Amino acid sequence: MCWSATADLVAGAGIACVGAACVARVRRVGDLPMAAVPLLLGAHQLVEARVWQVEGGTGPATVVWAVIALPLLAAWVPLAVLCAAPRQAWGRLAVPVVCGVVTAVVMAYTIATRPVRAEIRGHTVGYVVGLPHAEVLIVGYLLATVGALLLSGDRWLFGFGVLAAVGALVCWAMWRLEFGSTWCAFAAVCSLVVFGWVRGRSAYSP
């Protein structure tokens, strides 16, 4: 995230608390993975606070940040949408789910076999992962995460997807070298929309 370890720490703690509230309010088991997204992204910002504190490098915090940001989210988000979606929506979610799983496998293999380095660049953190065919993987990643949200058929999740898509464009245009860090921070804040989704789902659950 931009600015400092303190900013990541405060934002991460706040978003993680909202995520815990989302999980606590869940009434359907199938909604649990999506409800946990803010919790996951909040924890992710807390990990980046540690990256700031150790001034980047290739340590455990950097690797954990990369694992959550890349393969875990690529697979988690579309599968979470699939779990929460009605059966009739499964067909249109097939492409984001497949994109997510394939992208996650490639990214996980890359992280396991190549060094991951974090660099403090002024008020942002840049991550050097060495992804093969990076542009293709980024497209697959966004199709999986943003695409699944946009195709969910739920207005709250659609709104989350729109915000995430806008954030991706802004972060890519303004902080191309630090895209991963800035977009994940933006997505974490946007994931507060999930709380509204959980409230709406719980209101109609028996």
C-alpha positions in Angstrom: 0.0 0.0 0.0 1.1 3.6 -0.4 2.7 5.8 2.2 4.0 3.6 5.1 4.0 0.6 7.4 1.6 2.5 9.7 -0.9 3.1 6.9 -0.8 -0.6 6.0 -1.1 -1.6 9.7 -4.1 0.6 10.4 -5.9 -0.2 7.1 -5.2 -3.9 7.5 -6.4 -4.1 11.1 -9.6 -2.2 10.2 -10.4 -4.3 7.2 -9.6 -7.5 9.0 -12.1 -6.5 11.7 -14.8 -5.9 9.1 -13.9 -9.3 7.6 -14.3 -11.0 11.0 -17.7 -9.3 11.3 -18.6 -10.6 7.8 -17.7 -14.2 8.7 -19.6 -14.0 12.0 -22.8 -12.9 10.2 -22.7 -15.7 7.6 -25.8 -17.9 7.6 -25.0 -20.1 4.6 -21.9 -22.3 4.4 -21.6 -21.5 0.7 -21.3 -17.7 1.5 -18.3 -18.2 3.9 -15.5 -18.1 1.3 -16.8 -14.7 -0.1 -17.4 -13.4 3.4 -13.8 -14.2 4.3 -12.4 -12.0 1.4 -12.1 -8.8 3.5 -10.5 -10.9 6.3 -8.0 -12.3 3.8 -7.2 -8.9 2.3 -6.9 -7.2 5.7 -4.4 -9.9 6.7 -2.6 -9.2 3.5 -2.2 -5.6 4.3 -0.8 -6.5 7.7 1.8 -8.7 6.0 2.8 -5.8 3.8 3.2 -3.7 6.9 5.9 -6.2 7.9 7.5 -5.9 4.5 7.8 -2.1 5.1 9.3 -2.7 8.5 12.1 -5.0 7.2 12.6 -2.6 4.2 11.6 -5.1 1.6 14.0 -7.8 0.5 13.4 -11.5 -0.1 12.3 -12.6 3.4 9.3 -14.6 4.6 7.0 -11.6 4.6 7.7 -10.9 1.0 7.0 -14.5 0.0 3.7 -14.6 2.1 2.6 -11.3 0.4 3.2 -12.8 -3.0 1.4 -16.1 -2.2 -1.7 -14.3 -1.0 -1.7 -11.6 -3.7 -1.1 -13.9 -6.7 -2.0 -17.6 -6.6 -4.3 -17.6 -3.6 -6.5 -14.6 -4.7 -6.5 -15.8 -8.3 -8.2 -19.1 -7.3 -10.0 -17.9 -4.1 -12.2 -15.1 -5.6 -13.8 -17.0 -8.5 -14.3 -20.1 -6.4 -15.9 -18.0 -3.6 -18.2 -16.4 -6.2 -19.1 -19.9 -7.5 -19.9 -21.2 -4.0 -22.2 -18.3 -3.3 -23.9 -18.2 -6.7 -27.1 -20.0 -7.6 -26.7 -23.2 -9.6 -28.0 -21.5 -12.8 -25.1 -19.1 -12.7 -22.4 -21.8 -12.7 -22.2 -22.0 -16.5 -21.2 -18.3 -17.0 -18.7 -18.6 -14.1 -16.8 -21.5 -15.7 -14.4 -19.2 -17.6 -13.3 -17.1 -14.6 -13.0 -20.2 -12.4 -10.8 -22.0 -15.0 -8.7 -18.9 -15.6 -8.3 -18.5 -11.9 -7.1 -22.1 -11.3 -4.7 -22.1 -14.3 -3.3 -18.7 -13.4 -2.9 -19.8 -9.7 -1.0 -22.9 -10.7 1.5 -21.0 -12.9 2.0 -18.2 -10.3 2.4 -20.7 -7.4 5.0 -22.6 -9.4 6.9 -19.4 -10.2 6.9 -18.3 -6.6 8.2 -21.8 -5.5 11.0 -21.8 -8.1 12.1 -18.2 -8.4 13.1 -15.6 -5.8 10.6 -12.9 -4.9 11.9 -9.5 -4.0 10.2 -6.4 -2.5 11.6 -2.9 -3.2 10.7 0.2 -1.2 10.1 2.9 -3.9 9.4 6.1 -2.1 5.8 5.8 -0.8 5.1 2.5 -2.5 6.3 -1.1 -2.5 7.2 -2.8 -5.7 7.4 -6.6 -6.0 9.7 -8.4 -8.5 8.4 -11.9 -9.1 9.7 -12.8 -12.5 6.4 -14.1 -13.9 6.7 -15.8 -17.3 4.4 -14.1 -19.9 3.5 -11.6 -17.2 1.0 -9.7 -19.4 -1.0 -12.9 -20.2 -1.0 -13.9 -16.5 -2.3 -10.5 -15.4 -5.1 -10.7 -17.9 -6.0 -14.2 -16.7 -5.8 -12.9 -13.1 -8.1 -10.0 -13.7 -10.5 -12.2 -15.7 -10.6 -14.6 -12.8 -11.1 -12.1 -10.0 -12.8 -9.1 -11.5 -14.6 -11.2 -14.1 -16.1 -13.5 -11.6 -17.5 -10.6 -9.5 -19.0 -9.0 -12.6 -20.7 -12.2 -13.7 -21.9 -13.1 -10.2 -25.4 -11.8 -10.8 -25.4 -10.2 -7.4 -25.6 -6.4 -7.3 -23.3 -6.1 -4.3 -20.6 -8.3 -5.8 -21.1 -6.7 -9.2 -20.4 -3.3 -7.5 -17.3 -4.8 -5.9 -16.2 -6.0 -9.3 -16.7 -2.5 -10.9 -14.7 -0.9 -8.1 -11.9 -3.4 -8.5 -11.8 -2.9 -12.3 -11.7 0.8 -11.9 -9.0 0.5 -9.3 -6.9 -1.8 -11.6 -7.0 0.8 -14.4 -6.1 3.6 -12.1 -3.3 1.7 -10.4 -1.9 0.5 -13.7 -1.9 4.0 -15.1 -0.4 5.7 -12.1 1.8 3.1 -10.5 2.7 0.6 -13.2 5.8 -0.8 -11.4 3.9 -1.0 -8.1 0.7 -2.3 -9.6 0.4 -5.4 -7.4 0.8 -3.5 -4.1 -1.4 -0.5 -4.9 -4.2 -2.6 -6.5 -4.3 -5.1 -3.6 -4.6 -2.2 -1.2 -7.4 -0.7 -3.3 -9.2 -4.0 -3.5 -8.9 -4.4 0.3 -10.7 -1.2 0.9 -13.3 -2.0 -1.8 -13.9 -5.3 -0.1 -15.9 -3.5 2.6 -18.7 -3.8 0.1 -18.8 -7.5 1.0 -20.2 -6.5 4.5 -23.2 -5.0 2.7 -23.5 -8.3 0.7 -23.3 -10.4 3.9 -26.0 -8.2 5.6 -28.3 -8.6 2.7 -27.8 -12.4 2.5 -28.3 -12.9 6.2 -31.5 -10.8 6.2 -33.1 -13.3 3.8 -31.7 -16.5 5.4 -33.9 -18.6 7.6 
